[in-house]
Amino acid sequence: MSGWSDGYNADIAYTHGAYRELAPGYLSYVCLLNGIRPPRIDRSFRYCELGCGQGMTLNILAATHPQGRFTGIDFNPLHIAGARRLAEEAELANVAFHERSFQQVVADGLPNEEAGAKGGDGFDFIVLHGVYSWISPENRQAVVDILERMLKPGGLVYLSYNSQPGWAPLMPLQRLILAHAAANPGRSDHQFDAALGFLNRLNESGAGYFAVNSAAGQHLGMMAGQDRRYLSHEYLNAYWEPLGHAQVAKDLARAKLGYAGSATIPQNFDDLAVRAELRAILAEITDPTLAQTVRDFAVNQVFRRDVFVRGPESMPAVETEAALRRLRFTLLVPRESASLAIPVPLGELRHDPSLGLPILDALAAGTPSLGEIAAMPEMARHDFGTLSRFLALLVSSNQAHPLVDAPEEGRASADRLNRAVARRMGLDESLFHLAAPVVGQGLGADSLERLVLAGLLTGERDDQPWDIPSLDIQALCGFVAGALTGFGRSVLAEDGSPITGREAMRDRLSVVLPDLLTRKLPVWRRTGLL
């Protein structure tokens, strides 16, 4: 572990993740759902990500929000170099990445062009994903110092962290992984594999901890299939510490931040997250911080995605409804894949087809506003709150999303970024996301879909429409088969057996891809990927 990392694992790079919860449009929507006034993003705004990692999220947001100015901070030079290189390839002029620790930012600030230095009033958004409960108390204090000095009044903070009480049974597991790694020096992913093997031996040999703690054994099984880069960064940190919401809220109060809601949308609806018997107890609690703590005990919370605002302003109900009515939405999945059964913390919520099916049809056909949906004749017997919540749950399940203003400049910059990413996708299986300018965030795809998109984006188009008759399917099959061969991967025959020869793979893909394109092209066009 490097001395400059201050206890954080930094010998291998983190994954190329892109997280919708960091998108300005998504965060603004969460605020509206909770009746809190969000920062405006329909005009110039400033956005900072602390601990930006590989910069994939920030580059996507910069490409899809040309009216914003984006700043990424990370202490790992490997991350910053890669993030800058991708921004340069995509010719993104509205994003800057800085190699600095949080304590360096507190001591030295940012360059004059950053943090609104000319206006002197800082950022509209500051976000941290997977950072706060992995760093030392001194670095957490530095984060709060940054928020106190650099966030505008009315500005928004997104903060995700491992939480209590859900992690309590597994904390000894992390401590033993860390101790085993310390006793067995090496590259962190190799250290993790060795530690995991050791833990499995303990479990199989009947260690008492695993015998009385079934969650720990289940967790070992889950970790076996996860990306080692993620696991190394998750577990091999000296200051890894799941936190309670009350502690986080107390920390952030120093920066005059108040809790505005959860970016995990169903967590904002007690009837979807908390059993009725426990809701009765919650109703007795007047202190909001204590109420959040009790909710975490009610659901055994493992991970929180908190939204805070500097001076949270409650909007009048009529203004909130008007703002929600103006929002336009579209479907992120093929219409035939959209479901009225939506997972929520208490299980699965099945919606009335008379409510859900007409809305899904409207979202697949266009980009209706919530007000236009409410005016549909089929919705006459449903009140606005029911309609709004159904849309919110479609968003929570990644089936739909509000639109953002997508000027041609944003579409052009997203296209440049997507082509830069696509050129790498044929060589690197770790890239999962592309920029969707219509919804202002990154959209992921499975391995086959990613290679199909890479083939489409890197091929010559001559401004032809993105439809099946105009595509050279055989050339696309050849591109995908070649990439899979380079990765040492196969495609599956109809009976599920693997096909490995390049020509045989191309023949199988010529059968598979037309159906995939029929389902996915409408989604990719609706969201602006193509």
C-alpha positions in Angstrom: 0.0 0.0 0.0 1.5 3.3 -1.1 2.5 5.8 1.6 0.8 8.7 -0.1 -2.5 6.8 -0.1 -3.1 7.5 3.7 -4.5 4.0 4.3 -6.5 3.7 1.1 -5.8 0.9 -1.3 -4.2 2.5 -4.4 -1.9 -0.1 -6.1 -4.4 -1.0 -8.8 -7.0 1.2 -10.6 -10.6 1.2 -9.7 -13.4 0.1 -12.1 -14.8 2.3 -14.9 -18.1 2.7 -13.3 -20.8 5.3 -14.1 -23.5 5.9 -11.6 -26.9 7.4 -12.4 -27.4 8.7 -8.8 -24.6 11.2 -9.6 -26.5 12.7 -12.6 -27.8 16.3 -11.9 -31.2 15.5 -13.5 -31.6 12.4 -11.3 -30.6 14.3 -8.1 -32.9 17.2 -9.0 -35.8 14.7 -9.5 -35.1 13.1 -6.1 -35.3 16.6 -4.5 -38.6 17.3 -6.2 -40.1 13.9 -5.1 -39.2 15.0 -1.5 -40.6 18.5 -2.0 -37.1 20.2 -1.8 -36.0 22.9 -4.2 -33.1 21.5 -6.3 -30.3 23.6 -7.9 -31.2 24.7 -11.4 -29.6 22.8 -14.3 -31.4 24.6 -17.2 -28.7 27.2 -17.2 -25.0 27.4 -16.3 -24.0 25.4 -13.2 -20.9 24.0 -11.6 -20.4 20.4 -10.5 -17.6 18.7 -8.5 -16.9 15.0 -7.9 -14.6 14.2 -5.0 -12.9 10.9 -5.5 -13.8 10.7 -9.2 -11.8 7.5 -9.8 -11.5 6.8 -13.6 -13.7 9.8 -14.4 -16.2 7.8 -16.5 -19.2 9.3 -14.7 -17.8 12.9 -14.9 -16.9 12.6 -18.5 -20.4 11.3 -19.4 -22.0 14.1 -17.4 -19.8 16.8 -19.0 -20.6 15.4 -22.5 -24.4 15.4 -21.8 -24.5 18.8 -20.0 -22.7 21.4 -22.1 -24.2 24.1 -19.9 -22.3 22.8 -16.9 -18.7 23.0 -15.8 -17.3 19.8 -14.2 -14.4 19.3 -11.8 -13.0 15.9 -10.8 -10.7 15.4 -7.8 -8.8 12.2 -7.1 -5.4 11.6 -5.4 -4.5 8.6 -7.7 -2.5 9.8 -10.7 -3.4 6.7 -12.6 -7.1 7.6 -12.4 -6.5 11.3 -13.3 -4.3 10.5 -16.3 -6.9 8.1 -17.7 -9.8 10.5 -17.1 -8.0 13.4 -18.8 -7.0 11.2 -21.8 -10.6 10.2 -22.4 -11.8 13.9 -22.0 -9.2 14.9 -24.5 -10.1 12.2 -27.0 -13.8 13.4 -26.8 -12.7 17.1 -27.0 -14.7 17.9 -23.8 -13.8 21.5 -22.9 -16.1 21.8 -19.9 -14.4 19.2 -17.6 -11.1 19.4 -15.6 -9.4 16.7 -13.5 -7.0 17.4 -10.7 -4.7 15.1 -8.9 -5.0 16.2 -5.3 -5.9 14.7 -1.9 -8.8 16.1 0.0 -6.4 17.6 2.5 -4.4 19.3 -0.3 -7.7 20.8 -1.6 -8.4 22.2 1.8 -4.8 23.6 2.2 -4.3 24.9 -1.3 -7.7 25.2 -2.9 -8.3 24.7 -6.6 -7.0 26.6 -9.6 -8.7 30.0 -10.2 -10.9 28.8 -13.0 -12.5 26.2 -10.7 -15.0 26.4 -7.8 -16.5 29.6 -9.2 -13.5 31.6 -8.2 -14.6 34.6 -10.4 -18.0 34.7 -8.7 -16.7 33.4 -5.5 -19.7 31.3 -4.6 -18.6 27.8 -5.5 -20.3 24.7 -6.8 -24.0 23.9 -7.3 -23.3 20.1 -6.9 -20.6 18.2 -4.9 -20.9 14.5 -5.1 -19.0 11.5 -3.5 -19.7 7.9 -4.4 -18.2 5.2 -2.4 -15.7 7.4 -0.6 -16.8 8.6 2.8 -16.8 5.4 4.8 -13.6 4.2 3.2 -11.3 7.1 4.3 -9.7 8.2 7.5 -11.5 10.5 10.0 -9.0 13.2 9.1 -10.0 12.9 5.4 -13.7 12.9 6.3 -13.1 16.1 8.1 -11.3 17.5 5.0 -14.3 16.5 2.9 -16.6 18.5 5.2 -14.2 21.4 5.0 -14.5 21.4 1.3 -18.3 21.3 1.4 -18.3 24.2 3.9 -16.0 26.3 1.7 -17.0 25.4 -1.8 -20.7 24.6 -1.9 -23.2 27.4 -2.8 -26.2 28.2 -0.6 -28.9 25.9 -2.0 -26.2 23.6 -3.4 -26.7 19.9 -3.3 -24.4 17.1 -1.9 -24.7 13.4 -2.8 -23.0 11.1 -0.4 -23.1 7.3 -0.5 -21.6 5.1 2.2 -21.6 1.7 3.9 -24.1 1.9 6.7 -25.0 0.5 10.1 -26.7 -1.7 11.2 -26.6 -3.8 8.0 -22.8 -4.2 7.9 -22.5 -5.0 11.6 -22.4 -8.8 11.2 -19.8 -8.5 8.4 -17.4 -6.1 10.0 -15.2 -8.9 11.5 -15.0 -10.4 8.0 -13.4 -7.2 6.6 -11.0 -6.9 9.5 -9.8 -10.5 8.9 -9.4 -9.9 5.1 -7.3 -6.8 5.9 -5.2 -8.6 8.5 -4.5 -11.5 6.2 -3.5 -9.1 3.4 -1.1 -7.3 5.8 0.6 -10.6 6.7 0.9 -11.6 3.0 2.3 -8.7 1.0 1.6 -8.6 -2.7 -0.5 -6.8 -5.3 -3.9 -6.1 -3.7 -6.0 -8.2 -6.0 -3.7 -11.2 -5.3 -3.9 -10.4 -1.6 -7.7 -10.5 -1.8 -7.8 -13.8 -3.6 -5.5 -15.3 -1.0 -7.6 -13.9 1.8 -10.8 -15.2 0.3 -9.4 -18.6 -0.1 -8.4 -18.6 3.6 -11.8 -17.4 4.7 -13.5 -20.2 2.7 -11.3 -22.8 4.4 -12.3 -21.4 7.8 -16.0 -21.6 6.8 -15.7 -25.1 5.4 -13.9 -26.2 8.6 -16.7 -25.1 10.8 -15.4 -21.8 12.3 -17.8 -20.6 15.0 -18.2 -17.2 13.4 -19.6 -18.6 10.2 -21.6 -21.2 12.1 -23.6 -18.6 13.9 -23.5 -16.0 11.2 -25.1 -17.3 8.0 -24.9 -13.9 6.3 -21.1 -14.1 6.4 -21.0 -17.4 4.5 -23.5 -16.1 2.0 -21.3 -13.0 1.6 -18.2 -15.2 0.8 -20.2 -16.8 -2.0 -21.2 -13.5 -3.5 -17.7 -12.1 -3.4 -16.4 -15.1 -5.4 -18.0 -13.7 -8.6 -17.2 -10.0 -8.2 -14.6 -7.9 -9.9 -11.3 -8.1 -8.0 -10.6 -4.4 -8.6 -13.8 -3.5 -6.9 -13.3 -5.9 -4.0 -9.7 -4.7 -3.4 -10.9 -1.1 -3.2 -13.9 -2.1 -1.1 -12.2 -4.2 1.6 -8.4 -3.5 1.7 -8.6 0.0 3.3 -7.2 0.6 6.7 -10.0 3.0 7.7 -13.0 1.1 6.2 -15.9 1.9 8.6 -19.6 1.5 8.0 -21.3 4.6 9.4 -24.7 5.5 10.9 -26.8 8.2 9.3 -26.8 10.2 12.5 -23.0 10.4 12.5 -23.0 11.5 8.8 -25.7 14.1 9.4 -23.8 15.5 12.4 -20.6 15.7 10.3 -22.3 17.6 7.5 -24.2 19.9 9.8 -20.9 21.8 10.2 -21.2 22.7 6.5 -24.9 23.8 7.1 -26.2 20.9 5.2 -29.6 19.4 5.9 -30.9 16.0 4.8 -33.2 16.2 1.7 -33.9 12.5 1.0 -32.6 9.2 -0.3 -31.3 8.8 -3.9 -32.7 5.3 -3.5 -36.2 6.3 -4.4 -38.3 3.6 -2.7 -36.5 4.5 0.6 -38.5 7.7 0.6 -41.8 5.9 0.8 -42.2 4.2 4.2 -45.1 2.0 3.0 -42.7 0.5 0.5 -39.7 0.1 2.8 -41.0 -0.4 6.4 -43.4 -3.0 7.8 -46.7 -1.6 9.0 -45.9 -2.6 12.7 -42.7 -0.6 12.5 -44.3 2.4 10.7 -46.5 2.8 13.8 -43.3 3.2 15.9 -41.8 5.6 13.4 -44.9 7.8 13.6 -44.1 8.4 17.3 -40.7 9.9 16.5 -40.4 13.7 16.0 -36.7 14.0 15.5 -35.9 13.5 11.8 -32.4 12.2 12.4 -33.5 9.6 14.9 -36.3 8.6 12.5 -33.7 7.9 9.8 -31.7 5.8 12.2 -34.8 3.8 13.2 -35.6 3.3 9.5 -32.2 1.9 9.0 -32.8 -0.6 11.8 -36.2 -1.4 10.3 -34.7 -2.4 6.9 -31.3 -3.5 8.2 -29.7 -0.9 5.9 -26.4 -1.9 4.3 -25.8 1.1 2.0 -27.1 4.6 2.0 -27.4 7.1 -0.8 -28.0 10.4 1.0 -28.9 13.7 -0.6 -28.1 16.9 1.5 -28.8 20.5 0.6 -27.1 23.6 2.0 -30.2 25.3 3.4 -32.9 22.9 2.2 -36.0 24.8 1.1 -39.4 23.1 1.2 -41.4 23.9 -1.9 -45.1 24.7 -1.7 -47.0 21.6 -2.7 -48.6 23.3 -5.7 -45.2 24.4 -7.0 -43.8 20.9 -6.5 -46.6 19.4 -8.5 -46.3 21.9 -11.3 -42.5 21.2 -11.6 -43.2 17.4 -11.7 -45.9 17.8 -14.3 -43.4 19.6 -16.6 -40.9 16.7 -16.5 -40.8 14.6 -19.5 -39.9 10.9 -19.4 -38.9 8.1 -21.7 -38.5 4.3 -21.5 -35.0 2.9 -21.0 -35.8 -0.7 -21.8 -37.6 -2.4 -24.8 -41.3 -2.0 -24.4 -41.7 -5.8 -24.3 -39.3 -6.0 -21.4 -41.0 -3.4 -19.3 -42.6 -4.7 -16.2 -45.4 -3.6 -13.9 -43.8 -5.7 -11.1 -41.3 -3.4 -9.4 -38.9 -4.4 -6.6 -39.1 -2.4 -3.4 -37.6 -3.0 0.0 -40.6 -4.9 1.2 -40.7 -7.2 -1.8 -42.3 -6.8 -5.2 -45.0 -4.2 -5.9 -47.4 -5.2 -8.7 -49.2 -2.3 -10.4 -52.7 -2.2 -11.8 -52.5 -2.9 -15.6 -55.1 -0.1 -16.2 -52.6 2.3 -14.7 -49.3 0.9 -15.9 -49.8 -0.4 -19.4 -51.0 2.9 -21.0 -48.1 4.7 -19.4 -45.6 2.2 -20.7 -47.1 2.5 -24.2 -46.8 6.3 -24.0 -43.2 6.2 -22.8 -42.3 3.7 -25.6 -43.9 5.9 -28.3 -42.4 9.3 -27.2 -41.4 11.5 -24.4 -44.6 12.6 -22.7 -44.6 14.9 -19.7 -46.1 13.8 -16.5 -48.8 16.4 -17.1 -49.6 14.9 -20.5 -49.7 11.4 -19.0 -52.2 12.7 -16.3 -54.4 14.1 -19.1 -54.7 10.8 -20.9 -58.3 9.5 -20.8 -57.1 6.2 -19.4 -55.7 8.0 -16.3 -59.0 9.8 -15.4 -59.6 7.5 -12.3 -56.1 7.8 -11.0 -55.0 10.8 -8.8 -51.8 12.7 -9.5 -49.9 11.3 -6.5 -50.5 7.7 -7.8 -49.3 8.6 -11.3 -46.2 10.4 -10.0 -45.3 7.6 -7.7 -45.6 5.0 -10.5 -43.3 7.0 -12.7 -40.9 7.4 -9.7 -40.8 3.6 -9.3 -40.2 3.1 -13.0 -37.2 5.4 -12.6 -36.1 3.5 -9.5 -36.1 0.2 -11.4 -34.1 1.6 -14.3 -37.0 1.3 -16.7 -37.6 5.0 -17.3 -36.0 8.3 -16.6 -36.8 12.0 -16.8 -35.4 13.9 -19.8 -32.9 16.7 -19.6 -32.6 19.5 -22.1 -30.3 18.0 -24.8 -29.2 20.8 -27.1 -27.4 19.8 -30.3 -24.1 20.7 -28.6 -24.8 18.0 -26.0 -25.7 15.5 -28.6 -22.5 16.2 -30.5 -20.2 16.0 -27.5 -21.9 12.8 -26.3 -21.4 11.3 -29.8 -17.7 12.2 -29.6 -17.3 10.6 -26.2 -19.3 7.5 -27.2 -17.1 7.0 -30.3 -14.0 7.4 -28.1 -15.3 4.8 -25.7 -16.5 2.5 -28.5 -13.0 2.5 -30.0 -11.7 1.1 -26.7 -14.6 -1.4 -26.2 -13.2 -3.8 -28.8 -10.0 -4.0 -26.8 -11.1 -3.6 -23.2 -14.0 -5.5 -21.5 -14.0 -3.2 -18.5 -16.0 -0.4 -20.2 -19.7 -0.7 -19.6 -21.3 2.7 -20.2 -22.0 5.2 -22.9 -23.4 8.7 -22.8 -27.2 9.1 -23.3 -27.7 12.9 -23.9 -31.5 12.7 -23.8 -31.5 11.5 -20.2 -28.3 13.1 -19.2 -26.5 10.1 -17.8 -24.6 6.9 -18.7 -26.4 3.8 -19.9 -24.9 0.4 -19.4 -25.2 -2.7 -21.6 -24.3 -6.3 -21.4 -21.2 -7.7 -23.1 -22.8 -8.5 -26.4 -24.8 -5.2 -26.5 -21.6 -3.3 -25.8 -19.7 -4.8 -28.7 -22.7 -4.2 -31.0 -22.8 -0.6 -30.0 -19.0 -0.4 -30.5 -19.4 -1.8 -34.0 -22.2 0.7 -34.8 -20.4 3.7 -33.4 -17.0 3.0 -35.0 -18.4 2.1 -38.4 -18.9 4.5 -41.3 -22.5 5.8 -41.4 -22.7 8.7 -43.9 -25.7 10.1 -41.9 -27.9 7.0 -42.7 -30.7 6.3 -40.3 -30.2 3.9 -37.4 -32.5 1.2 -38.6 -32.0 -2.4 -39.5 -32.5 -2.1 -43.3 -29.6 0.4 -43.5 -27.2 -1.6 -41.4 -24.5 -4.0 -42.8 -25.4 -6.8 -40.4 -22.7 -9.1 -41.8 -20.0 -6.5 -41.2 -21.3 -6.0 -37.7 -21.3 -9.7 -37.0 -17.7 -9.9 -38.2 -16.7 -7.0 -35.9 -18.3 -8.6 -32.9 -16.9 -12.1 -33.6 -13.4 -10.6 -34.0 -13.6 -8.8 -30.7 -14.9 -11.9 -28.9 -12.1 -13.9 -30.4 -9.6 -11.3 -29.1 -11.1 -11.6 -25.6 -11.0 -15.4 -25.7 -14.8 -15.4 -25.4 -17.5 -17.4 -27.2 -21.1 -17.1 -28.1 -23.8 -19.7 -27.2 -25.5 -22.0 -29.6 -29.3 -22.4 -29.4 -28.8 -25.4 -27.1 -26.5 -23.4 -24.8 -23.2 -24.9 -25.8 -20.3 -22.6 -26.6 -19.2 -21.7 -30.1 -15.6 -20.6 -30.3 -14.4 -20.5 -34.0 -14.5 -17.0 -35.4 -16.4 -18.0 -38.6 -18.9 -20.1 -36.6 -19.4 -17.3 -34.2 -20.1 -14.9 -37.0 -22.7 -17.3 -38.4 -24.4 -17.6 -35.1 -24.3 -13.9 -34.6 -26.0 -13.3 -37.9 -29.0 -15.2 -36.4 -28.9 -13.5 -33.0 -28.1 -9.8 -33.8 -31.3 -9.0 -35.9 -33.5 -9.8 -32.9 -31.2 -7.9 -30.5 -31.2 -4.9 -32.8 -35.0 -5.0 -33.2 -35.3 -4.8 -29.4 -32.5 -2.4 -28.6 -32.3 0.1 -31.5 -35.5 1.9 -30.4 -34.1 2.3 -26.9 -30.7 3.5 -28.1 -32.4 6.0 -30.4 -34.8 7.3 -27.7 -32.0 8.0 -25.3 -29.7 9.5 -27.9 -27.0 6.8 -27.8 -27.4 6.6 -31.6 
